[in-house]
């Protein structure tokens, strides 16, 4: 059940980032601010679920599942290098890592 929830949150996060790229072109700051809050909440769930999965994997000695651990840090590393001029490039890189974590989760747990 935990893995299914992670997969659903991951898909929602990917979709939210794709929709956010469309909203970046709009001049509606209130809508963008509300959407940013939603995106942040989904990202927090994503990061918390990865931590829970990794702790559970460590406790039950399923060390292969710890491959998801670096995905906790990737959004922050990308955020360090991101700038407004190349926001679409970094958003695409971020989506690539979300898709990669989704593929890994499906491969490991299904």
N, CA, C and O atoms as a GROMACS GRO file, in nm:
protein
  440
    1UNK      N    1   0.081  -0.118   0.000
    1UNK     CA    2   0.000   0.000   0.000
    1UNK      C    3   0.086   0.126   0.000
    1UNK      O    4   0.053   0.224  -0.067
    2UNK      N    5   0.196   0.124   0.074
    2UNK     CA    6   0.288   0.237   0.079
    2UNK      C    7   0.346   0.265  -0.059
    2UNK      O    8   0.360   0.380  -0.100
    3UNK      N    9   0.381   0.160  -0.129
    3UNK     CA   10   0.439   0.175  -0.261
    3UNK      C   11   0.336   0.229  -0.360
    3UNK      O   12   0.368   0.314  -0.443
    4UNK      N   13   0.214   0.181  -0.350
    4UNK     CA   14   0.108   0.232  -0.438
    4UNK      C   15   0.085   0.381  -0.415
    4UNK      O   16   0.066   0.457  -0.510
    5UNK      N   17   0.086   0.422  -0.289
    5UNK     CA   18   0.071   0.563  -0.256
    5UNK      C   19   0.188   0.644  -0.312
    5UNK      O   20   0.168   0.754  -0.364
    6UNK      N   21   0.310   0.589  -0.302
    6UNK     CA   22   0.427   0.657  -0.358
    6UNK      C   23   0.414   0.673  -0.509
    6UNK      O   24   0.446   0.779  -0.564
    7UNK      N   25   0.369   0.570  -0.576
    7UNK     CA   26   0.353   0.577  -0.722
    7UNK      C   27   0.248   0.680  -0.760
    7UNK      O   28   0.267   0.755  -0.856
    8UNK      N   29   0.138   0.686  -0.687
    8UNK     CA   30   0.033   0.785  -0.715
    8UNK      C   31   0.085   0.927  -0.692
    8UNK      O   32   0.063   1.016  -0.774
    9UNK      N   33   0.154   0.948  -0.580
    9UNK     CA   34   0.210   1.080  -0.552
    9UNK      C   35   0.314   1.119  -0.656
    9UNK      O   36   0.320   1.235  -0.697
   10UNK      N   37   0.394   1.024  -0.699
   10UNK     CA   38   0.495   1.051  -0.801
   10UNK      C   39   0.430   1.093  -0.932
   10UNK      O   40   0.476   1.187  -0.997
   11UNK      N   41   0.324   1.025  -0.972
   11UNK     CA   42   0.254   1.061  -1.096
   11UNK      C   43   0.191   1.199  -1.081
   11UNK      O   44   0.196   1.279  -1.174
   12UNK      N   45   0.131   1.228  -0.965
   12UNK     CA   46   0.074   1.361  -0.942
   12UNK      C   47   0.182   1.470  -0.949
   12UNK      O   48   0.157   1.579  -1.001
   13UNK      N   49   0.299   1.440  -0.897
   13UNK     CA   50   0.409   1.536  -0.898
   13UNK      C   51   0.456   1.564  -1.040
   13UNK      O   52   0.483   1.678  -1.076
   14UNK      N   53   0.466   1.459  -1.120
   14UNK     CA   54   0.507   1.476  -1.260
   14UNK      C   55   0.404   1.561  -1.334
   14UNK      O   56   0.439   1.654  -1.406
   15UNK      N   57   0.277   1.528  -1.315
   15UNK     CA   58   0.171   1.606  -1.380
   15UNK      C   59   0.170   1.751  -1.332
   15UNK      O   60   0.148   1.843  -1.412
   16UNK      N   61   0.192   1.771  -1.204
   16UNK     CA   62   0.193   1.907  -1.149
   16UNK      C   63   0.307   1.990  -1.207
   16UNK      O   64   0.290   2.108  -1.236
   17UNK      N   65   0.422   1.929  -1.225
   17UNK     CA   66   0.534   2.002  -1.284
   17UNK      C   67   0.508   2.035  -1.431
   17UNK      O   68   0.545   2.143  -1.477
   18UNK      N   69   0.444   1.946  -1.502
   18UNK     CA   70   0.410   1.973  -1.642
   18UNK      C   71   0.309   2.087  -1.651
   18UNK      O   72   0.322   2.176  -1.734
   19UNK      N   73   0.207   2.083  -1.565
   19UNK     CA   74   0.107   2.190  -1.564
   19UNK      C   75   0.171   2.323  -1.520
   19UNK      O   76   0.137   2.428  -1.573
   20UNK      N   77   0.264   2.317  -1.425
   20UNK     CA   78   0.332   2.438  -1.379
   20UNK      C   79   0.409   2.504  -1.492
   20UNK      O   80   0.416   2.627  -1.499
   21UNK      N   81   0.467   2.425  -1.580
   21UNK     CA   82   0.538   2.483  -1.694
   21UNK      C   83   0.442   2.562  -1.782
   21UNK      O   84   0.481   2.664  -1.838
   22UNK      N   85   0.321   2.517  -1.795
   22UNK     CA   86   0.220   2.592  -1.872
   22UNK      C   87   0.180   2.719  -1.800
   22UNK      O   88   0.161   2.823  -1.864
   23UNK      N   89   0.167   2.712  -1.666
   23UNK     CA   90   0.126   2.829  -1.588
   23UNK      C   91   0.234   2.937  -1.582
   23UNK      O   92   0.203   3.054  -1.563
   24UNK      N   93   0.359   2.898  -1.599
   24UNK     CA   94   0.466   2.997  -1.592
   24UNK      C   95   0.452   3.102  -1.701
   24UNK      O   96   0.503   3.213  -1.688
   25UNK      N   97   0.385   3.067  -1.807
   25UNK     CA   98   0.367   3.160  -1.916
   25UNK      C   99   0.250   3.256  -1.892
   25UNK      O  100   0.235   3.355  -1.964
   26UNK      N  101   0.169   3.228  -1.792
   26UNK     CA  102   0.054   3.312  -1.762
   26UNK      C  103   0.094   3.425  -1.668
   26UNK      O  104   0.188   3.411  -1.589
   27UNK      N  105   0.023   3.535  -1.677
   27UNK     CA  106   0.048   3.648  -1.588
   27UNK      C  107  -0.063   3.653  -1.483
   27UNK      O  108  -0.137   3.751  -1.474
   28UNK      N  109  -0.072   3.546  -1.403
   28UNK     CA  110  -0.173   3.538  -1.297
   28UNK      C  111  -0.103   3.496  -1.168
   28UNK      O  112  -0.099   3.377  -1.135
   29UNK      N  113  -0.047   3.592  -1.096
   29UNK     CA  114   0.035   3.559  -0.979
   29UNK      C  115  -0.040   3.486  -0.868
   29UNK      O  116   0.017   3.399  -0.802
   30UNK      N  117  -0.168   3.519  -0.846
   30UNK     CA  118  -0.243   3.451  -0.740
   30UNK      C  119  -0.263   3.303  -0.772
   30UNK      O  120  -0.249   3.218  -0.685
   31UNK      N  121  -0.296   3.274  -0.896
   31UNK     CA  122  -0.312   3.135  -0.939
   31UNK      C  123  -0.179   3.060  -0.928
   31UNK      O  124  -0.175   2.946  -0.882
   32UNK      N  125  -0.071   3.124  -0.970
   32UNK     CA  126   0.060   3.060  -0.964
   32UNK      C  127   0.102   3.037  -0.818
   32UNK      O  128   0.162   2.934  -0.787
   33UNK      N  129   0.071   3.131  -0.730
   33UNK     CA  130   0.105   3.115  -0.589
   33UNK      C  131   0.029   2.998  -0.527
   33UNK      O  132   0.087   2.917  -0.454
   34UNK      N  133  -0.099   2.988  -0.556
   34UNK     CA  134  -0.178   2.876  -0.504
   34UNK      C  135  -0.130   2.744  -0.559
   34UNK      O  136  -0.124   2.644  -0.487
   35UNK      N  137  -0.095   2.742  -0.687
   35UNK     CA  138  -0.046   2.620  -0.747
   35UNK      C  139   0.091   2.582  -0.690
   35UNK      O  140   0.121   2.464  -0.675
   36UNK      N  141   0.172   2.681  -0.657
   36UNK     CA  142   0.302   2.654  -0.596
   36UNK      C  143   0.287   2.588  -0.460
   36UNK      O  144   0.366   2.501  -0.423
   37UNK      N  145   0.186   2.630  -0.385
   37UNK     CA  146   0.160   2.566  -0.255
   37UNK      C  147   0.120   2.420  -0.275
   37UNK      O  148   0.169   2.332  -0.205
   38UNK      N  149   0.033   2.395  -0.371
   38UNK     CA  150  -0.007   2.257  -0.401
   38UNK      C  151   0.114   2.173  -0.443
   38UNK      O  152   0.130   2.060  -0.399
   39UNK      N  153   0.196   2.230  -0.527
   39UNK     CA  154   0.316   2.160  -0.574
   39UNK      C  155   0.410   2.130  -0.457
   39UNK      O  156   0.471   2.022  -0.452
   40UNK      N  157   0.422   2.222  -0.365
   40UNK     CA  158   0.508   2.202  -0.248
   40UNK      C  159   0.455   2.091  -0.159
   40UNK      O  160   0.532   2.010  -0.109
   41UNK      N  161   0.325   2.087  -0.139
   41UNK     CA  162   0.264   1.982  -0.056
   41UNK      C  163   0.287   1.845  -0.118
   41UNK      O  164   0.321   1.749  -0.049
   42UNK      N  165   0.268   1.836  -0.248
   42UNK     CA  166   0.291   1.707  -0.317
   42UNK      C  167   0.438   1.668  -0.307
   42UNK      O  168   0.469   1.550  -0.286
   43UNK      N  169   0.528   1.765  -0.321
   43UNK     CA  170   0.672   1.736  -0.312
   43UNK      C  171   0.709   1.690  -0.171
   43UNK      O  172   0.792   1.600  -0.156
   44UNK      N  173   0.649   1.747  -0.070
   44UNK     CA  174   0.676   1.704   0.068
   44UNK      C  175   0.630   1.560   0.089
   44UNK      O  176   0.702   1.480   0.149
   45UNK      N  177   0.512   1.526   0.039
   45UNK     CA  178   0.466   1.387   0.048
   45UNK      C  179   0.562   1.293  -0.025
   45UNK      O  180   0.595   1.186   0.025
   46UNK      N  181   0.607   1.334  -0.142
   46UNK     CA  182   0.702   1.254  -0.221
   46UNK      C  183   0.830   1.228  -0.141
   46UNK      O  184   0.876   1.114  -0.134
   47UNK      N  185   0.886   1.333  -0.083
   47UNK     CA  186   1.011   1.319  -0.008
   47UNK      C  187   0.990   1.236   0.119
   47UNK      O  188   1.075   1.153   0.153
   48UNK      N  189   0.880   1.258   0.189
   48UNK     CA  190   0.851   1.179   0.311
   48UNK      C  191   0.831   1.031   0.279
   48UNK      O  192   0.877   0.945   0.353
   49UNK      N  193   0.763   1.004   0.170
   49UNK     CA  194   0.742   0.864   0.133
   49UNK      C  195   0.874   0.795   0.096
   49UNK      O  196   0.894   0.678   0.128
   50UNK      N  197   0.963   0.867   0.031
   50UNK     CA  198   1.093   0.807   0.000
   50UNK      C  199   1.167   0.777   0.131
   50UNK      O  200   1.227   0.671   0.145
   51UNK      N  201   1.163   0.871   0.225
   51UNK     CA  202   1.230   0.846   0.354
   51UNK      C  203   1.170   0.726   0.425
   51UNK      O  204   1.243   0.643   0.479
   52UNK      N  205   1.039   0.716   0.427
   52UNK     CA  206   0.972   0.603   0.493
   52UNK      C  207   1.009   0.472   0.424
   52UNK      O  208   1.037   0.373   0.492
   53UNK      N  209   1.007   0.471   0.293
   53UNK     CA  210   1.043   0.350   0.218
   53UNK      C  211   1.187   0.309   0.248
   53UNK      O  212   1.215   0.191   0.266
   54UNK      N  213   1.278   0.405   0.252
   54UNK     CA  214   1.418   0.374   0.278
   54UNK      C  215   1.440   0.324   0.421
   54UNK      O  216   1.517   0.230   0.442
   55UNK      N  217   1.374   0.385   0.517
   55UNK     CA  218   1.386   0.337   0.656
   55UNK      C  219   1.330   0.196   0.668
   55UNK      O  220   1.390   0.109   0.731
   56UNK      N  221   1.215   0.174   0.608
   56UNK     CA  222   1.153   0.041   0.611
   56UNK      C  223   1.244  -0.062   0.542
   56UNK      O  224   1.259  -0.174   0.591
   57UNK      N  225   1.303  -0.023   0.432
   57UNK     CA  226   1.393  -0.114   0.360
   57UNK      C  227   1.516  -0.145   0.443
   57UNK      O  228   1.564  -0.259   0.443
   58UNK      N  229   1.568  -0.046   0.512
   58UNK     CA  230   1.685  -0.068   0.596
   58UNK      C  231   1.652  -0.160   0.713
   58UNK      O  232   1.732  -0.247   0.748
   59UNK      N  233   1.536  -0.141   0.773
   59UNK     CA  234   1.495  -0.224   0.887
   59UNK      C  235   1.476  -0.369   0.845
   59UNK      O  236   1.516  -0.461   0.916
   60UNK      N  237   1.415  -0.390   0.728
   60UNK     CA  238   1.389  -0.526   0.681
   60UNK      C  239   1.501  -0.581   0.593
   60UNK      O  240   1.484  -0.686   0.530
   61UNK      N  241   1.614  -0.512   0.589
   61UNK     CA  242   1.735  -0.554   0.518
   61UNK      C  243   1.709  -0.581   0.370
   61UNK      O  244   1.758  -0.678   0.313
   62UNK      N  245   1.631  -0.494   0.309
   62UNK     CA  246   1.608  -0.499   0.165
   62UNK      C  247   1.687  -0.383   0.104
   62UNK      O  248   1.630  -0.282   0.061
   63UNK      N  249   1.817  -0.399   0.100
   63UNK     CA  250   1.908  -0.289   0.069
   63UNK      C  251   1.896  -0.240  -0.075
   63UNK      O  252   1.934  -0.126  -0.103
   64UNK      N  253   1.846  -0.319  -0.165
   64UNK     CA  254   1.830  -0.275  -0.303
   64UNK      C  255   1.730  -0.159  -0.312
   64UNK      O  256   1.741  -0.073  -0.399
   65UNK      N  257   1.633  -0.158  -0.223
   65UNK     CA  258   1.532  -0.052  -0.223
   65UNK      C  259   1.590   0.083  -0.183
   65UNK      O  260   1.526   0.186  -0.206
   66UNK      N  261   1.709   0.084  -0.125
   66UNK     CA  262   1.772   0.210  -0.086
   66UNK      C  263   1.820   0.291  -0.206
   66UNK      O  264   1.872   0.401  -0.190
   67UNK      N  265   1.802   0.236  -0.325
   67UNK     CA  266   1.839   0.310  -0.446
   67UNK      C  267   1.756   0.437  -0.461
   67UNK      O  268   1.795   0.529  -0.533
   68UNK      N  269   1.641   0.443  -0.394
   68UNK     CA  270   1.557   0.563  -0.398
   68UNK      C  271   1.610   0.676  -0.310
   68UNK      O  272   1.565   0.790  -0.323
   69UNK      N  273   1.703   0.648  -0.221
   69UNK     CA  274   1.752   0.747  -0.127
   69UNK      C  275   1.809   0.874  -0.193
   69UNK      O  276   1.780   0.983  -0.144
   70UNK      N  277   1.887   0.865  -0.298
   70UNK     CA  278   1.939   0.989  -0.360
   70UNK      C  279   1.829   1.081  -0.414
   70UNK      O  280   1.853   1.201  -0.432
   71UNK      N  281   1.712   1.027  -0.442
   71UNK     CA  282   1.604   1.110  -0.496
   71UNK      C  283   1.549   1.209  -0.392
   71UNK      O  284   1.474   1.300  -0.426
   72UNK      N  285   1.587   1.191  -0.266
   72UNK     CA  286   1.550   1.289  -0.164
   72UNK      C  287   1.627   1.419  -0.187
   72UNK      O  288   1.573   1.528  -0.166
   73UNK      N  289   1.751   1.408  -0.229
   73UNK     CA  290   1.838   1.525  -0.240
   73UNK      C  291   1.835   1.592  -0.377
   73UNK      O  292   1.870   1.709  -0.389
   74UNK      N  293   1.793   1.520  -0.478
   74UNK     CA  294   1.799   1.572  -0.615
   74UNK      C  295   1.719   1.702  -0.635
   74UNK      O  296   1.770   1.792  -0.701
   75UNK      N  297   1.596   1.716  -0.582
   75UNK     CA  298   1.527   1.844  -0.601
   75UNK      C  299   1.604   1.963  -0.545
   75UNK      O  300   1.600   2.072  -0.602
   76UNK      N  301   1.674   1.943  -0.434
   76UNK     CA  302   1.748   2.051  -0.372
   76UNK      C  303   1.877   2.082  -0.449
   76UNK      O  304   1.916   2.198  -0.460
   77UNK      N  305   1.941   1.980  -0.501
   77UNK     CA  306   2.062   2.001  -0.581
   77UNK      C  307   2.026   2.076  -0.710
   77UNK      O  308   2.097   2.169  -0.749
   78UNK      N  309   1.919   2.035  -0.775
   78UNK     CA  310   1.875   2.105  -0.896
   78UNK      C  311   1.836   2.248  -0.862
   78UNK      O  312   1.863   2.340  -0.940
   79UNK      N  313   1.772   2.269  -0.747
   79UNK     CA  314   1.732   2.403  -0.705
   79UNK      C  315   1.850   2.496  -0.683
   79UNK      O  316   1.837   2.616  -0.703
   80UNK      N  317   1.964   2.443  -0.643
   80UNK     CA  318   2.084   2.524  -0.625
   80UNK      C  319   2.131   2.581  -0.758
   80UNK      O  320   2.173   2.697  -0.764
   81UNK      N  321   2.125   2.502  -0.863
   81UNK     CA  322   2.176   2.544  -0.993
   81UNK      C  323   2.073   2.616  -1.079
   81UNK      O  324   2.110   2.683  -1.176
   82UNK      N  325   1.947   2.604  -1.045
   82UNK     CA  326   1.840   2.661  -1.128
   82UNK      C  327   1.844   2.814  -1.124
   82UNK      O  328   1.877   2.875  -1.023
   83UNK      N  329   1.810   2.872  -1.238
   83UNK     CA  330   1.793   3.017  -1.245
   83UNK      C  331   1.672   3.046  -1.333
   83UNK      O  332   1.625   2.960  -1.406
   84UNK      N  333   1.624   3.168  -1.324
   84UNK     CA  334   1.500   3.203  -1.394
   84UNK      C  335   1.516   3.199  -1.546
   84UNK      O  336   1.421   3.170  -1.618
   85UNK      N  337   1.635   3.228  -1.594
   85UNK     CA  338   1.657   3.230  -1.739
   85UNK      C  339   1.642   3.092  -1.802
   85UNK      O  340   1.598   3.078  -1.916
   86UNK      N  341   1.679   2.991  -1.726
   86UNK     CA  342   1.674   2.854  -1.780
   86UNK      C  343   1.578   2.767  -1.701
   86UNK      O  344   1.604   2.648  -1.681
   87UNK      N  345   1.469   2.824  -1.657
   87UNK     CA  346   1.373   2.753  -1.572
   87UNK      C  347   1.312   2.631  -1.640
   87UNK      O  348   1.292   2.528  -1.576
   88UNK      N  349   1.283   2.641  -1.769
   88UNK     CA  350   1.225   2.526  -1.840
   88UNK      C  351   1.322   2.410  -1.848
   88UNK      O  352   1.282   2.294  -1.837
   89UNK      N  353   1.450   2.440  -1.868
   89UNK     CA  354   1.551   2.335  -1.874
   89UNK      C  355   1.558   2.261  -1.741
   89UNK      O  356   1.557   2.138  -1.738
   90UNK      N  357   1.565   2.335  -1.631
   90UNK     CA  358   1.576   2.271  -1.500
   90UNK      C  359   1.447   2.201  -1.459
   90UNK      O  360   1.451   2.100  -1.389
   91UNK      N  361   1.334   2.253  -1.502
   91UNK     CA  362   1.208   2.184  -1.476
   91UNK      C  363   1.202   2.052  -1.552
   91UNK      O  364   1.152   1.953  -1.499
   92UNK      N  365   1.252   2.051  -1.673
   92UNK     CA  366   1.257   1.925  -1.749
   92UNK      C  367   1.352   1.825  -1.685
   92UNK      O  368   1.324   1.705  -1.682
   93UNK      N  369   1.465   1.873  -1.635
   93UNK     CA  370   1.558   1.784  -1.564
   93UNK      C  371   1.490   1.726  -1.440
   93UNK      O  372   1.502   1.607  -1.411
   94UNK      N  373   1.419   1.811  -1.367
   94UNK     CA  374   1.348   1.766  -1.247
   94UNK      C  375   1.245   1.660  -1.283
   94UNK      O  376   1.234   1.558  -1.215
   95UNK      N  377   1.169   1.684  -1.389
   95UNK     CA  378   1.070   1.585  -1.433
   95UNK      C  379   1.136   1.455  -1.474
   95UNK      O  380   1.082   1.347  -1.448
   96UNK      N  381   1.251   1.464  -1.536
   96UNK     CA  382   1.324   1.343  -1.575
   96UNK      C  383   1.357   1.259  -1.452
   96UNK      O  384   1.343   1.137  -1.455
   97UNK      N  385   1.401   1.324  -1.344
   97UNK     CA  386   1.432   1.249  -1.223
   97UNK      C  387   1.308   1.194  -1.155
   97UNK      O  388   1.313   1.086  -1.097
   98UNK      N  389   1.196   1.266  -1.163
   98UNK     CA  390   1.071   1.213  -1.109
   98UNK      C  391   1.027   1.089  -1.187
   98UNK      O  392   0.983   0.990  -1.128
   99UNK      N  393   1.038   1.094  -1.318
   99UNK     CA  394   1.003   0.979  -1.401
   99UNK      C  395   1.097   0.863  -1.371
   99UNK      O  396   1.053   0.748  -1.362
  100UNK      N  397   1.225   0.892  -1.356
  100UNK     CA  398   1.322   0.787  -1.324
  100UNK      C  399   1.289   0.722  -1.189
  100UNK      O  400   1.297   0.599  -1.177
  101UNK      N  401   1.253   0.802  -1.089
  101UNK     CA  402   1.218   0.742  -0.959
  101UNK      C  403   1.089   0.661  -0.970
  101UNK      O  404   1.073   0.560  -0.901
  102UNK      N  405   0.997   0.704  -1.055
  102UNK     CA  406   0.875   0.628  -1.078
  102UNK      C  407   0.906   0.493  -1.142
  102UNK      O  408   0.852   0.390  -1.102
  103UNK      N  409   0.992   0.494  -1.242
  103UNK     CA  410   1.030   0.369  -1.309
  103UNK      C  411   1.101   0.275  -1.212
  103UNK      O  412   1.074   0.154  -1.211
  104UNK      N  413   1.190   0.330  -1.131
  104UNK     CA  414   1.260   0.247  -1.033
  104UNK      C  415   1.162   0.188  -0.932
  104UNK      O  416   1.172   0.071  -0.897
  105UNK      N  417   1.068   0.270  -0.885
  105UNK     CA  418   0.970   0.220  -0.787
  105UNK      C  419   0.884   0.110  -0.847
  105UNK      O  420   0.857   0.009  -0.782
  106UNK      N  421   0.841   0.129  -0.969
  106UNK     CA  422   0.760   0.025  -1.034
  106UNK      C  423   0.840  -0.101  -1.055
  106UNK      O  424   0.790  -0.211  -1.033
  107UNK      N  425   0.966  -0.086  -1.098
  107UNK     CA  426   1.053  -0.202  -1.119
  107UNK      C  427   1.082  -0.277  -0.989
  107UNK      O  428   1.080  -0.400  -0.987
  108UNK      N  429   1.107  -0.204  -0.883
  108UNK     CA  430   1.144  -0.269  -0.756
  108UNK      C  431   1.027  -0.332  -0.683
  108UNK      O  432   1.042  -0.436  -0.619
  109UNK      N  433   0.911  -0.271  -0.692
  109UNK     CA  434   0.801  -0.310  -0.603
  109UNK      C  435   0.684  -0.378  -0.671
  109UNK      O  436   0.593  -0.423  -0.602
  110UNK      N  437   0.682  -0.387  -0.800
  110UNK     CA  438   0.567  -0.450  -0.867
  110UNK      C  439   0.607  -0.584  -0.925
  110UNK      O  440   0.524  -0.652  -0.985
   0.00000   0.00000   0.00000
